[in-house]
Amino acid sequence: MTATNRNPELQDEASILREIHRVLSGLKFGSVEITVHNGEVVQIERKEKFRLPPSNKNT
């Protein structure tokens, strides 16, 4: 799990969208949570899951 720190210069829409795109890149399984306070994005959190192949214990 990672979160980006609040950065005042990231408040313009293009910068926020670039940051969301960066957080999403390479994510195969998981979620992205965007936290908003008073109409401003204050946190972007990425939760990533790693899927392991099934084990073949019975063979």
Secondary structure by P-SEA (a helix, b strand, c coil): ccccccccccccaaaaaaaaaaaaccccccbbbbbbccccccbbbbbbbbbbccccccc
